[in-house]
Amino acid sequence: MATENISFNVLKHELVPEHDLLPEEEVQKVLAKFRITRDQLPKIKASDAAIKVLENVYGHPIQVGSVIKIVRKSETAELFVAYRLVIGG
């Protein structure tokens, strides 16, 4: 995997939830499901450590405007899915 050359892969830490880059067709389904626009999603900076690791995993820069799916394990809900819009910074 491309993440071996990273000094510390934050995505492998037990307290960091799973992060995935959503394909555009899935982004459109999520936006339609919640009846929101892309800019109404919570934000994540392109400089975030998780985004930098994802860039290594996917082998290309994560573009501003992309949407990241975050899956957290929850004691009450089992899995909690959140979405973040990648912004500059």
Beta strands, then each sheet from edge to edge (+ up, - down):
strand 1: 18-21
strand 2: 43-45
strand 3: 67-74
strand 4: 78-87
sheet 1: 1+ 3- 4+ 2+
end
